[in-house]
């Protein structure tokens, strides 16, 4: 493993079986992941994301849900507490940290500056502070997971 990445692309993606019926090269799968991220981040229609990336609406409607399922199965890291006991433990941890009751998660965001984007969509990337940026948000539990 060099630079934190595995050279065997099958290892970090065990859920690729969900889309293996299409026999895509790994680089095509990465392109679909980028389409999915754009679709989820911007709330665009399949037609808009597909046009941007050269993929038909029909392909987008079939492939993006499969890619989304594959990523969710692989990541398996978004979990809401499933029992009252777990909820109570999380609330207690947050209370021990800050003395604030009934907290089960913390959210924060950051603007990541990017180079100016040209074209019709430039305004989408201009932050409320007047510079080009991506708005990134994260949610963690009391153990910062």
Buried (B, 14 or more C-beta within 10 A) or exposed (E): EEEEEEEEBEEEBEBBEBBEEEEBEEEEBEBBBEBBEBBEEEEBEBEBBBBBBEBEBEBBEEBBEBBBEBBEBBEEEEEEBEEEEBBEEBBEBBBEEEEEEEBBEBEEEEBEEEEEEEEEEEEEBEBEEEEBBEEEEEEEBBEEE
